[in-house]
Amino acid sequence: QGMANIIQVKKGAVGGAPAAGASITLLKRTIRMSSSDISAIAAPAAKPAGRPMIRKIVKPLHRPRLRILPKKTEQLSENQVKTFFETSERYQLSGQVGKGGMAQVFKAQDRFLNMEVALKFLPKELLDDNAAIEAFRNEARIVMNLAHKNIVKLHTMEIGAGRIYLVMEYVDGRNFAEIMAQMGRLKPASVVQIARSCAAALDYAHSCGVLHKDLKPANLMLNKESVLKIVDFGIARHVAEGEEVGQDLFLEGTFPYMSPEQFEGKPLDLRTDIYSLAAVFYEFLAGRPIFSYDSAPEDLLTVEPRPIDGVSDDLWAVLKKALAKNRDQRWSSAGEFHNALAATEELSAQL
């Protein structure tokens, strides 16, 4: 159903030391550490094999890097899941449909409404974590205010049987990470159609003041009716929620889809989502990510994307503009991006 695969680094205290109780989320796993725990494992970062993790500490850039040792987040055990659904009068378990460092998602039958839903649970060990609970509540507040055919619906947030969970629309289909693993690459005409649906949904979300901040293939789903759904607003926020002086800053996103300004820890606007969406489309067209997973994350700031074989000059020009390192050079809105994509489709139809 789409988990947030995020990298999150909490800004250190004055002098570069990590803040007490700093929260660091790596790919597919979450770590809670005190400042002494983090200091104990501080070391020059070595380039890991395979999928990289973002190691950059947010501002100032001269702070030392930290190598964070992996530690898996505790998930709900089979017994805990069974107990919850056995004691629930309303929901009947159908099966697990997704999991990540910050949540697990189960398909269930709502006995009262006689409909399938998805239940997204906050992990057990985060139930006493005020920041995690507030992030969960934030996702609920944001998504419940969005109503678009290409955005997954959130019905409600519930607390019961010692659990906090979201009740969401169940999307019967596959995400594009799974689709790409099977297909390899998609035809330009198909990508333009997908891109237009995504850009239209994103333009709507932006009109509501919402940034997604974690657009990637795994967070785009195609249901059995071939309707695209954007899912997982776990790190989304309202554009109006600017950073205050002295406030903790976070580096959040998923490499290689995060924008250059995300990686630099700058205040964000709607153009960060335009970059991420274009990075997803690049992968659809090329059959490979815009940067390989073993690339240095700093490549986001300096390395230009390579042209894609079989992509027309017009489509490449639209995509390249969306991928500009300087956000002032990108499309000014998702609606503008959408219209430019539509124009390339119309041009192709005339040829």
Disulfide bonds with the S-S distance in Angstrom:
none
